[in-house]
Amino acid sequence: MKAFVLDGGFGLENLKLRELATPAPGPGQVRLRMLAASLNYRDVLMARGLYNPRQRLPLVVASDGVGTVDAVGEGVTQWRLGDRVCPNFVQGWVSGEPTRDKLRTSLGGPLDGTLAEYRVFDASSVVAVPAALTDEAAATLPCAGLTAWSALVTQGRLTAADTVLVLGTGGVSIFTLQIAKLIGARVLVTSSSDEKLARARALGADETINYRTVPEWGKWAKELTAGRGVDHVMEVGGAGTLEQSLRAVRIGGTISIVGVLAGSAPALNLLPVLMQNIRLQGVIVGHREGFEEFMRAIEHGSLTPVVDRTFPFEDTVAAFEHLASGSHFGKVAIRIAN
């Protein structure tokens, strides 16, 4: 089988299409013929050696994907040949709280990822995909989709009476917009692109702001909520944007930290967190039970993931470069099977 493997060192120049042995499922396992994958900023950082410089190579890259069951191991009864499923990003996290051992079972590092023609997974670590979704759309769900769901619903307990502030228009951000609107919440969106803001409004965003034109967007969000502040911020920027997020959130509100696109090191005054009882929650995607709940919500709510662009399998490096450029809106997908 063919797979995209990071080999010989970090850097996109070391991401190569290789011929590997086709795996066979063991007891309790299923083999998937992979149909499509999608990329996350984590995958770019991993390839560049910035996510985990100690990651062992070679590594089959990418964290998200969808495939059809084409072989089952001994004892597997819950899946049939032809079933279309997504592997859960953290393979060993079925439910409950994360642990160090569970988090060591994440795809695309430290475990091999999804950019291969065939992959073997434990039967308990894959989830059925809504039939109405295309392969490319389904491939976006395990990381970006579940991260937004975990932050807003599993951990955030979002209600229709809440206001959500979404930073940017990448994969997690657009899923946050869609899930929040599905629940009935009010959504504010920031971006440096007026064109992207127009697309966000078309998806249901209630208010939008260009953060280059209005760098004090935390004040803007506060004003739109009559001085109260938003209930929930989806923070994808990290330390570089957290100061404005703290200005935007209400007393007792929640900031979900799901990315570090704007950096992780600048000095930050944490006094408002203490004095205003603000909840800072880190979100590392989610467990399989949450993924199953998210899939049911997609089916019942008719949520359709936004795919910015789909690349053919052989153009995987170009897909990584497109994601790294930051020009995408929503998710970047890769078609594996013809």
PELIN-V203079 format. One record per pair of residues at least 4 apart in sequence whose ideal C-beta (glycine too) atoms are under 6 Angstrom apart, sorted by the first residue. I is the first residue (numbers start at 1). J is the second residue. D is the distance in Angstrom with one decimal. If there is no record, write none. Layout:
i=<I/I>
j=<J/J>
d=<D/D>
//
This chain:
i=<1/1/1/1/2/2/3/3/3/3/4/4/4/4/4/5/5/5/5/6/6/6/6/6/6/7/7/7/8/9/10/10/12/12/12/15/15/22/23/25/25/25/25/25/25/26/27/27/27/28/28/28/29/29/29/30/30/30/30/31/31/31/31/32/32/33/33/33/33/34/34/34/34/35/35/35/35/35/36/36/36/36/36/36/36/37/37/37/37/37/37/37/38/38/38/38/38/39/39/39/39/40/40/43/43/43/44/44/44/45/45/46/46/49/52/55/59/60/60/60/61/61/61/62/62/62/62/63/63/63/63/63/64/64/64/65/65/66/66/66/66/66/68/68/69/69/69/72/76/79/79/84/85/85/86/86/86/86/87/87/88/88/88/89/89/89/89/89/90/90/90/91/91/92/92/93/93/93/94/95/95/98/98/107/107/108/121/121/127/127/127/129/130/130/133/133/136/136/136/137/137/139/140/140/140/141/142/143/144/144/144/145/146/146/146/146/146/147/147/147/147/148/148/148/148/149/149/149/150/150/150/150/150/151/151/151/152/152/152/154/155/156/156/158/158/158/160/160/160/162/162/163/163/163/163/164/164/164/164/165/165/165/165/165/166/166/166/166/166/167/167/167/168/168/168/169/169/169/169/169/169/171/172/172/173/174/174/176/177/177/177/178/180/180/181/182/182/186/187/187/188/188/189/189/189/190/190/190/191/191/192/192/194/196/197/199/200/200/201/201/207/209/209/209/211/214/217/218/218/218/221/221/222/222/225/225/228/229/229/229/230/230/231/232/233/233/233/234/235/235/235/236/236/236/237/237/237/238/238/238/238/239/239/239/239/240/240/241/242/245/246/249/249/249/251/252/253/254/255/256/256/257/258/260/271/272/273/286/297/298/306/307/307/308/308/308/308/309/310/310/311/311/311/311/312/313/316/319/319/322/323/328>
j=<20/22/117/118/17/117/18/20/60/116/15/17/61/115/316/16/18/58/60/14/15/47/57/59/61/16/57/58/14/14/48/49/47/317/320/47/317/118/120/29/30/31/71/73/120/73/73/74/75/73/75/123/73/120/122/69/72/79/123/70/71/118/120/67/119/67/68/70/118/65/67/119/336/66/67/135/336/337/66/135/136/139/333/335/336/62/64/65/114/115/139/334/64/139/140/331/333/43/319/323/332/63/143/62/63/108/320/323/324/50/51/51/109/53/109/109/109/112/113/116/108/113/115/108/113/114/115/89/107/108/113/143/139/142/143/114/139/86/129/135/138/139/82/84/79/81/83/76/123/83/123/129/126/128/127/129/141/142/121/126/125/288/291/106/107/142/143/285/102/105/106/105/125/102/105/98/102/287/288/287/289/102/103/111/113/113/125/126/291/292/295/138/298/299/137/138/307/310/333/305/307/333/144/305/331/145/146/285/171/172/175/175/150/285/286/291/294/172/258/283/285/172/175/176/179/153/179/294/154/155/283/286/290/156/256/283/156/158/179/290/281/232/254/162/183/185/183/184/185/185/231/186/225/230/231/180/185/187/232/188/221/230/233/248/173/176/177/189/234/190/236/237/173/191/236/173/174/191/196/200/329/331/236/258/236/306/330/234/187/203/205/303/185/187/204/301/303/206/205/206/207/221/200/205/208/209/211/217/196/197/211/212/210/329/208/329/205/208/205/208/224/214/217/220/217/220/244/244/247/248/230/248/227/229/229/230/250/249/250/253/248/249/253/254/245/249/255/256/245/255/257/258/259/261/241/261/262/260/262/263/264/263/264/266/268/262/263/262/268/255/272/253/255/278/276/277/278/279/280/281/283/282/283/264/275/276/278/290/301/303/330/331/333/328/329/330/332/332/333/335/315/318/319/334/335/336/334/332/334/332/332/332>
d=<5.7/4.5/4.1/4.9/5.9/5.4/5.8/5.1/4.9/3.5/6.0/5.8/5.6/4.2/4.8/5.9/4.5/4.8/5.6/5.8/5.5/5.7/5.8/4.7/5.5/6.0/5.9/4.1/4.9/5.0/5.8/3.1/5.8/5.7/5.6/5.9/5.5/5.2/4.4/3.9/5.7/4.5/5.3/3.8/5.1/5.0/5.0/4.3/5.3/5.9/5.4/5.6/4.2/5.3/5.7/5.1/5.3/5.4/5.1/5.8/4.1/5.9/5.0/3.2/5.3/5.4/5.3/4.5/5.9/5.5/4.2/5.9/4.7/5.4/5.3/4.2/6.0/4.8/5.6/4.2/5.0/4.1/5.8/5.4/5.7/4.8/5.8/4.2/4.6/5.3/5.4/4.8/4.4/4.4/4.4/5.0/4.7/5.0/6.0/4.8/4.8/5.7/4.9/5.4/5.9/5.7/5.9/5.9/4.9/4.4/3.8/4.3/4.7/5.2/5.9/5.1/6.0/3.8/5.0/5.2/5.8/5.1/5.3/5.1/4.2/4.7/4.2/5.5/5.0/3.7/5.7/5.1/5.5/4.8/4.9/3.0/5.4/5.0/5.9/5.6/4.2/4.5/5.8/5.2/5.0/5.7/4.6/4.2/4.6/5.0/5.9/4.8/4.1/5.6/5.5/5.7/5.7/5.1/4.9/5.1/5.1/4.7/5.5/5.9/5.7/4.7/5.2/4.8/6.0/5.8/5.0/4.1/4.5/4.7/3.7/5.9/4.3/4.5/4.8/5.2/4.4/5.3/5.6/5.4/4.8/3.3/5.2/5.5/5.0/5.6/6.0/4.5/5.3/4.7/4.3/4.5/5.1/5.1/4.0/4.4/5.9/5.7/5.8/4.5/4.2/4.0/5.9/5.6/3.6/4.8/5.4/4.9/5.9/5.3/4.5/5.2/5.7/5.2/5.4/5.7/5.1/5.4/3.8/4.4/5.4/5.3/6.0/4.2/4.5/5.8/5.4/3.7/5.6/5.5/3.8/4.5/4.6/4.4/5.5/4.9/5.8/5.6/5.7/5.4/5.6/5.9/5.8/3.2/5.9/4.7/4.0/4.4/5.8/4.6/5.4/4.5/5.3/5.1/4.8/4.8/5.3/4.4/4.6/5.4/4.9/4.9/5.4/4.8/5.1/5.3/5.1/5.6/4.6/6.0/5.5/5.5/5.9/5.1/4.5/5.9/5.1/4.5/6.0/5.5/6.0/5.0/4.6/4.5/5.4/5.7/5.9/5.4/4.2/4.9/4.1/4.5/5.8/5.0/5.2/5.5/4.7/5.7/4.4/4.4/4.8/5.4/4.7/5.4/4.6/5.0/6.0/4.7/5.8/5.4/4.0/5.8/4.2/5.7/4.9/5.9/5.6/5.3/5.2/5.4/5.0/5.7/5.7/3.7/3.0/4.1/5.4/3.8/6.0/5.5/5.7/5.9/5.2/5.2/3.2/6.0/5.4/5.7/5.3/5.0/4.5/5.3/4.5/5.5/5.1/5.1/4.9/5.7/3.7/5.5/3.1/5.2/3.5/3.4/5.4/5.7/5.0/5.4/5.3/4.7/5.8/2.7/4.2/4.8/6.0/5.3/4.9/3.9/5.7/5.8/4.5/4.9/6.0/4.5/5.3/5.3/5.2/5.1/4.9/4.4/5.7/5.2/4.8/4.1/5.4/4.7/3.2/5.3/5.1/4.1/5.1/4.7/5.7/5.9/4.4/5.6/4.5/5.9/4.0/5.1/5.7/5.0/5.7/5.6/5.3/5.8/4.7/5.4>
//
